[in-house]
Amino acid sequence: MLFDLARPLLFLLDAEVAHELVLPSARLAHRFGLSGLPGGPLPGRQVNAMGLAFPNPVGLAAGFDKNAAFLRLFAAFGFGFLEIGTVTPRPQPGNPKPRLFRIAAARALINRMGFNNCGIARFVENVRRARYDGILGINIGKNAATPIERAADDYVACMQAVYPLASYIAVNISSPNTKDLRELQRGTALEGLLDALGRERRSLARKHNRRVPIAVKIAPDLEDDAIPAIAERFLAHEVDAIIATNATVSRAGLAGLPHADEAGGLTGAPLRARATEVVRRLAAALQGAIPIIGVGGILSGADALERIDAGASLVQLYTGLVYRGPALVREAVAAIEPQAARMAA
Ligand SMILES: Cc1cc2nc3c(=O)[nH]c(=O)nc-3n(C[C@H](O)[C@H](O)[C@H](O)COP(=O)(O)O)c2cc1C
């Protein structure tokens, strides 16, 4: 409701300025009981995945809360789980602004944020302070200055720091905005990274007496025949889930629209069909061996259900929240499990 009133004004502002205004304001409104948000996870279809019990299958996608600064606010949206980050070992400013663009006519965003974040030490403090007790995915990455051959060092450092706090750890090798990052999706670079993460997890599991699931997030721009191949490597390395997908470098469907030629990753409605197709191909390859978290272009309840029907166990939202506001969470939860959600309404 509040969001519906504010949106026309917010859309007059630069996209990143609007983003920076809206979250602190919503947090303040929520503290004073004025947000009208559900307050906690909406009842819906309960899903067991990665050894975790999700109260509903709709989650926040990575990148909205990069610094773990708004955990309690997002928890109040009604999500069944939150994924925060991407966080890197050292703080970094990201790319120069402007770096986030709205393409409202296509219900899309282009971003080239470049992992702007406060660094792992601050991030861990923020998570501890929030005392959020729902399902928390922590998405980890590498610093821009770390050469790609040393990438595993950064992922391992982040894994060590977040291990005791994460319900699952999401490994981001698919952002289009960090040079060469997507090279980690293939060949010896992928093997080396999965080996390093597997080894480190075995050691951390002994130390903490808990095996934290690892989910790997992939790009929609992988060629079709690379999809079963990467799924096979994930299974061989005991990866626990696949998050599909990140933003695309394609510009299909944007011809002639303002900002269409900005560099970065495209998200929102134009990504929907390809993200669903990737889920379908993954599901065919995996045959239920590990769960798929479907993300990309979910802007309605029907879109969420389509992703589940394609083979995802869970879904995540980002751009849909910008265009639809928090009401999209309830709509997606209800579409996936109409009966349970109607009873709660
Ligand atoms: C501004 C912005 C920042 C993002 N930052 C991250 C990030 O830090 N890590 C990540 O894994 N994905 C990031 N994403 C990708 C989203 O998590 C999601 O995979 C993508 O936006 C597709 O979903 P959507 O169409 O619902 O937005 C970002 C997306 C946007 C729009």
The ligand as an SDF file (V2000), in Angstrom:
LIG
                    3D

 31 33  0  0  0  0  0  0  0  0999 V2000
   20.9450   -4.2630   -8.6400 C   0  0  0  0  0  0  0  0  0  0  0  0
   21.1870   -5.7350   -8.5860 C   0  0  0  0  0  0  0  0  0  0  0  0
   22.2240   -6.2450   -7.8240 C   0  0  0  0  0  0  0  0  0  0  0  0
   22.4670   -7.6050   -7.7750 C   0  0  0  0  0  0  0  0  0  0  0  0
   23.4910   -8.0820   -7.0000 N   0  0  0  0  0  0  0  0  0  0  0  0
   23.7070   -9.4160   -6.9140 C   0  0  0  0  0  0  0  0  0  0  0  0
   24.7270   -9.9150   -6.0980 C   0  0  0  0  0  0  0  0  0  0  0  0
   25.4340   -9.1830   -5.4060 O   0  0  0  0  0  0  0  0  0  0  0  0
   24.9100  -11.2710   -6.0660 N   0  0  0  0  0  0  0  0  0  0  0  0
   24.1390  -12.1370   -6.7980 C   0  0  0  0  0  0  0  0  0  0  0  0
   24.3440  -13.3510   -6.7240 O   0  0  0  0  0  0  0  0  0  0  0  0
   23.1410  -11.6670   -7.5690 N   0  0  0  0  0  0  0  0  0  0  0  0
   22.9190  -10.3410   -7.6450 C   0  0  0  0  0  0  0  0  0  0  0  0
   21.9020   -9.8870   -8.4290 N   0  0  0  0  0  0  0  0  0  0  0  0
   21.1060  -10.8440   -9.2460 C   0  0  0  0  0  0  0  0  0  0  0  0
   19.8280  -11.2690   -8.5440 C   0  0  0  0  0  0  0  0  0  0  0  0
   20.0910  -11.9580   -7.3450 O   0  0  0  0  0  0  0  0  0  0  0  0
   19.0090  -12.1760   -9.4770 C   0  0  0  0  0  0  0  0  0  0  0  0
   19.7380  -13.3600   -9.7500 O   0  0  0  0  0  0  0  0  0  0  0  0
   18.6790  -11.4870  -10.7900 C   0  0  0  0  0  0  0  0  0  0  0  0
   18.3510  -10.1370  -10.5460 O   0  0  0  0  0  0  0  0  0  0  0  0
   17.5250  -12.1570  -11.5400 C   0  0  0  0  0  0  0  0  0  0  0  0
   16.3320  -12.0950  -10.7900 O   0  0  0  0  0  0  0  0  0  0  0  0
   15.2070  -10.9570  -11.0370 P   0  0  0  0  0  0  0  0  0  0  0  0
   14.9090  -10.9490  -12.5130 O   0  0  0  0  0  0  0  0  0  0  0  0
   14.0670  -11.3510  -10.1570 O   0  0  0  0  0  0  0  0  0  0  0  0
   15.8210   -9.6790  -10.6230 O   0  0  0  0  0  0  0  0  0  0  0  0
   21.6370   -8.5070   -8.5040 C   0  0  0  0  0  0  0  0  0  0  0  0
   20.5800   -7.9900   -9.2670 C   0  0  0  0  0  0  0  0  0  0  0  0
   20.3370   -6.6390   -9.3140 C   0  0  0  0  0  0  0  0  0  0  0  0
   19.1790   -6.1170  -10.1210 C   0  0  0  0  0  0  0  0  0  0  0  0
  1  2  1  0
  2  3  1  0
  2 30  2  0
  3  4  2  0
  4  5  1  0
  4 28  1  0
  5  6  2  0
  6  7  1  0
  6 13  1  0
  7  8  2  0
  7  9  1  0
  9 10  1  0
 10 11  2  0
 10 12  1  0
 12 13  2  0
 13 14  1  0
 14 15  1  0
 14 28  1  0
 15 16  1  0
 16 17  1  0
 16 18  1  0
 18 19  1  0
 18 20  1  0
 20 21  1  0
 20 22  1  0
 22 23  1  0
 23 24  1  0
 24 25  2  0
 24 26  1  0
 24 27  1  0
 28 29  2  0
 29 30  1  0
 30 31  1  0
M  END
$$$$
